[in-house]
Amino acid sequence: MKYLENFSRWSNTLVIGLLVFFSGLIVTAVILSYNEKTGPFKTMILEANKLDLNYDQVVNEPDKFLEKYVIWSVVNISKSEVYYRGDLSRPITVFNHQQMPLSPKYKRVDTVEMLLQIKGAMKTDSGSGKVGVMFISAL
């Protein structure tokens, strides 16, 4: 009987140890995956966060923000349907659109955080604007 009690305690300790070990592996994998994804873009992300530019700022002062990095929420339905925060009045032209992940057509309101580089902007005759960017990475 005593043998079974010792075996039971030992097996419980082993199970708990294995759970802790594998939990640690999962957390480590998640952290490494995040660092691999953002690592090469770290300086760009820091610049984008520091500037914290929105669409209207870029449209109103395009020369000031040329070649700067931004992190914007974007809906990407097709090459001719890319919008800042899903707002149809704020279109974005993406020069390397084929590299950008598409939003599902049935989820036009779902936005994806993306790291972009400003390549130009202009105000239209209607008073709205249009911004041209290079896609860097989805975040």
Secondary structure, DSSP 8 states (H G I E B T S, - for coil): -HHHHHHHHHHHHHHHHHHHHHHHHHHHHHHHHHHHHHGGGHHHHHHHHHH---HHHHHHSTTTTTT-EEEEEEEEEETTEEEETT-TTSBEEETTGGGS----TT-TT--EEEEEEEEEEEE-TTS-EEEEEEEEEE-
